[in-house]
Amino acid sequence: MKRLPAALAAHVATGETTLCRAWRVTCRDGFRLGFTEHDQRLDFAGTVFEPGTGFSATEASSASGLAAPGAEVRGGFSSEAITEADLAAGRFDGARVECFLINWQAPEEQHALVTVQEIGEVSRAGPGFSAELRSFAHRLQQSEGRIYNRRCDADLGDDRCRVNMDVANRRVMGVVAAVLAGDRLTVSGLPGLGEGHFRLGHVRFDDGPLAGKRLAIEESSAVVGGLMTLRLWLPLEARPAEGNAVTLTVGCDKSFATCRAVFGNPLNFRGFPHMPGSDFAYSYVSGDSTHDGGVLYR
């Protein structure tokens, strides 16, 4: 049970309260901003909480045990601190959200931290946005560290993988020819490459409005008429201009077959390709089987 500070508890006990809520959002890059449902700016706990942003929250659901309670926050773009570009770029993903209960007549002396959550999925909602709030208990449902898996858990070209990415056509420079849709664009200036060459790879924008951004490629076409079409996993955050420079990097499906046949790197494969499946692992001994100490699973 959460206990209120003595001064705030005494104010609540009077029965005539001047209470409101406020939220402090701290992004993973350290950027911090505050919002309040009150109609005046509040300053406490080292943060300025701005009013009139349309920022509000639903009541949190909760349960006993380790179930992860959740809530939702909604806001508009009336606050200059929150922009559509930052939301689309994922700046607020995983941000820490602290909810305070405050006596707005004495915010510095009478406030209490009620909940601490983090932002999950963010979506557009008309002229504003809607963000899921997750309890930190949801992290208990996520796998941590390495796990036994048939597929590799290294990233292509990293210190564990050791594939040489400077080999011809593994990293290629080109320019944007056209944007076909929010998640599709064509690139020119490439050598003759086949369909799927950059499948599961990345495109990095070297200049223009997306300079420095690195986006995952879902599929790539063959080069036809000097052009290659890329389909991205996520929509573009901004529209690149024709002629913007890009760097395309090949990808890997993390299977042992690809590691051996495409990259010639089976000795550095970081998965367990010969691990038996669940059907084999849970099977029982049959009297008709040959029991000579030979290999049972290949």
C-alpha positions in Angstrom: 0.0 0.0 0.0 1.4 3.4 -1.0 1.6 6.0 1.7 1.3 9.7 1.0 3.8 12.1 2.5 2.5 13.6 5.7 1.8 17.1 4.3 -0.1 15.8 1.4 -2.0 13.2 3.5 -3.0 16.0 5.9 -4.3 18.0 2.9 -6.3 15.0 1.6 -7.8 14.5 5.1 -9.3 17.9 5.1 -11.9 16.8 2.6 -11.5 20.0 0.6 -8.7 19.3 -1.8 -6.9 21.1 -4.6 -5.3 18.1 -6.3 -4.3 17.4 -9.8 -2.0 15.0 -11.7 1.3 15.6 -13.5 3.5 13.4 -15.6 7.3 13.6 -16.1 8.6 11.9 -19.2 12.3 11.0 -19.4 13.6 9.7 -22.8 16.4 7.2 -23.1 18.6 10.0 -24.4 18.1 12.0 -21.2 15.6 14.5 -22.7 13.0 15.3 -20.0 9.7 17.2 -20.1 6.7 17.6 -17.8 2.9 17.9 -18.3 0.0 18.6 -16.0 -3.8 18.5 -16.2 -3.9 21.7 -14.2 -4.5 25.0 -16.0 -1.3 26.7 -14.7 2.3 25.8 -15.0 3.7 23.9 -12.0 7.3 23.8 -10.9 8.5 21.0 -8.5 10.9 18.1 -8.2 13.3 20.0 -10.5 10.9 19.9 -13.5 8.6 22.4 -15.1 5.2 20.8 -15.8 3.4 22.6 -18.7 -0.5 22.9 -18.9 -2.7 23.0 -21.9 -0.9 20.2 -23.9 -3.9 17.9 -24.1 -1.8 15.3 -22.2 -4.0 13.0 -20.2 -4.0 9.4 -19.0 -6.5 6.6 -18.4 -6.7 4.8 -15.1 -4.2 2.1 -14.7 -5.4 -1.5 -14.5 -3.7 -3.6 -11.9 -3.7 -7.1 -10.5 -2.0 -9.1 -7.8 1.1 -11.2 -8.5 3.5 -10.5 -11.4 0.8 -9.6 -14.0 1.9 -6.4 -15.8 -0.6 -3.6 -15.2 -1.0 -1.0 -17.9 -2.6 2.3 -18.8 -2.6 4.7 -21.7 -1.7 8.3 -22.2 -3.0 10.6 -24.9 -1.6 14.0 -26.0 -1.6 16.6 -28.7 1.1 18.3 -30.6 0.4 21.7 -29.0 3.5 21.2 -26.8 6.6 22.2 -28.9 8.5 19.5 -27.0 6.6 16.7 -28.7 6.7 16.6 -32.5 5.4 14.1 -35.0 9.0 13.6 -36.2 10.3 12.6 -32.8 7.4 10.2 -32.3 7.9 8.6 -35.7 11.6 8.3 -35.0 11.0 6.4 -31.8 12.5 9.0 -29.5 9.9 8.3 -26.9 9.9 4.5 -27.2 10.8 3.0 -23.8 10.7 6.4 -22.1 10.2 6.5 -18.3 6.9 8.1 -17.3 6.4 9.2 -13.6 2.9 10.1 -12.5 2.5 12.5 -9.6 -0.4 13.5 -7.4 0.0 17.2 -6.4 -1.6 19.9 -4.3 -1.4 22.6 -7.0 -1.4 25.3 -4.3 1.8 23.9 -2.8 3.4 21.7 -5.4 6.9 21.6 -4.1 5.9 20.7 -0.5 2.9 18.5 -1.3 3.4 16.0 -4.1 3.7 12.2 -4.3 5.1 9.9 -6.9 2.2 7.5 -7.6 3.4 5.2 -10.4 6.4 4.7 -12.6 5.9 3.1 -16.0 7.5 3.1 -19.4 6.1 3.9 -22.9 5.3 1.0 -25.1 3.6 1.2 -28.5 2.9 4.7 -29.8 0.3 5.4 -32.4 -1.3 8.4 -34.1 -4.8 9.3 -32.9 -6.3 12.1 -35.0 -4.4 15.4 -34.3 -2.5 13.9 -31.5 -1.0 10.6 -30.3 -1.8 7.7 -28.1 0.9 5.8 -26.1 0.7 2.6 -24.2 2.1 2.7 -20.6 3.6 -0.5 -19.4 4.6 -1.6 -15.9 8.2 -2.6 -15.5 6.9 -6.0 -14.6 6.4 -6.7 -18.3 10.2 -7.1 -18.6 9.9 -10.3 -16.6 8.1 -11.7 -19.7 11.1 -11.0 -22.0 14.0 -13.3 -22.6 17.4 -12.0 -21.4 20.8 -13.2 -22.4 21.5 -16.0 -24.9 19.1 -18.8 -25.5 19.3 -22.1 -27.3 18.0 -21.4 -30.8 18.6 -22.9 -34.2 19.3 -19.4 -35.7 22.3 -17.3 -35.1 22.1 -14.5 -32.5 25.0 -12.4 -33.8 24.6 -9.4 -36.1 26.0 -9.7 -39.6 29.5 -8.3 -39.6 29.9 -7.7 -35.9 32.7 -8.9 -33.7 31.0 -12.3 -33.1 30.0 -12.9 -36.7 33.3 -11.7 -38.2 32.0 -11.6 -41.8 34.0 -9.1 -43.9 31.4 -6.5 -45.0 33.9 -4.8 -47.4 33.6 -7.6 -49.9 32.2 -6.5 -53.3 28.4 -5.8 -53.3 27.9 -6.4 -49.6 27.8 -2.7 -49.0 26.9 -0.5 -52.0 26.3 3.2 -52.4 23.4 4.6 -54.6 21.0 7.5 -54.8 17.2 7.8 -54.3 15.4 7.8 -57.6 11.8 8.1 -56.3 9.6 7.4 -53.3 6.8 5.1 -54.4 4.9 4.9 -51.1 5.5 5.4 -47.4 7.5 2.1 -47.2 8.8 1.8 -50.8 11.4 3.6 -52.8 13.6 3.1 -55.8 17.4 3.5 -55.8 19.7 4.1 -58.8 23.4 4.0 -59.3 23.7 0.3 -58.4 25.6 -2.6 -60.1 23.5 -5.4 -61.7 22.2 -7.3 -58.6 19.6 -10.0 -58.4 16.3 -10.1 -56.6 16.5 -10.3 -52.9 20.1 -9.2 -52.7 19.4 -6.7 -49.9 16.6 -8.7 -48.3 16.7 -8.3 -44.5 19.5 -5.7 -44.9 19.6 -2.0 -44.2 19.5 1.3 -46.0 21.3 4.2 -44.5 20.5 7.7 -45.7 23.7 9.7 -46.0 22.1 13.2 -46.6 18.8 14.9 -46.9 16.0 14.9 -44.3 16.7 11.4 -43.1 20.5 11.8 -42.9 22.0 9.3 -40.5 18.9 7.1 -40.3 19.3 3.4 -40.8 16.1 1.5 -41.8 15.5 -2.2 -42.2 14.8 -3.6 -45.6 12.1 -6.2 -45.9 12.6 -7.1 -49.6 14.5 -5.8 -52.6 13.9 -6.3 -56.3 16.5 -7.0 -59.0 18.1 -4.1 -60.8 16.0 -3.4 -63.8 16.7 -0.5 -66.1 19.2 0.8 -63.6 16.7 0.9 -60.7 16.1 -1.3 -57.7 12.9 -1.2 -55.6 13.2 -1.5 -51.8 10.3 -2.3 -49.5 11.0 -1.3 -45.9 9.7 -2.9 -42.7 8.5 0.5 -41.4 7.2 3.6 -43.2 9.7 6.4 -43.9 9.7 9.1 -41.2 10.2 11.8 -43.8 10.3 12.0 -47.5 13.8 11.8 -49.0 14.5 13.9 -52.1 15.5 12.6 -55.4 19.3 12.4 -55.5 19.8 11.8 -51.8 22.7 9.5 -51.2 22.1 6.1 -49.6 24.2 3.1 -48.5 22.7 -0.3 -48.9 24.0 -3.2 -46.8 23.1 -6.9 -47.3 21.3 -8.8 -44.6 21.2 -12.4 -43.3 18.3 -14.6 -42.3 20.5 -16.1 -39.5 20.1 -19.7 -40.7 23.1 -22.1 -40.8 22.5 -22.8 -44.5 22.8 -19.1 -45.4 25.9 -18.7 -43.2 27.6 -21.5 -44.9 26.5 -21.1 -48.5 26.3 -17.3 -48.8 29.0 -16.0 -46.4 31.2 -19.1 -46.0 31.2 -18.5 -42.3 30.0 -21.7 -40.6 32.8 -21.7 -38.0 31.5 -18.5 -36.5 27.8 -19.4 -36.6 26.3 -18.4 -33.2 23.3 -20.6 -33.2 22.6 -24.3 -32.5 21.6 -25.7 -36.0 21.7 -29.3 -35.0 19.5 -28.9 -31.9 16.6 -31.5 -32.0 13.1 -30.2 -32.4 10.5 -30.7 -29.6 9.0 -33.8 -31.3 12.3 -35.6 -31.3 13.2 -34.4 -27.8 10.0 -35.6 -26.3 9.9 -38.9 -28.2 10.4 -42.3 -26.4 12.5 -45.3 -27.2 10.9 -47.8 -29.6 11.7 -51.5 -29.4 12.0 -51.6 -33.2 14.8 -49.0 -33.3 18.4 -49.8 -33.8 20.4 -49.2 -30.6 24.0 -49.4 -31.8 25.3 -46.1 -30.4 24.9 -44.3 -33.7 23.6 -40.8 -34.4 19.9 -40.5 -33.9 19.4 -36.9 -35.2 21.2 -35.1 -38.0 
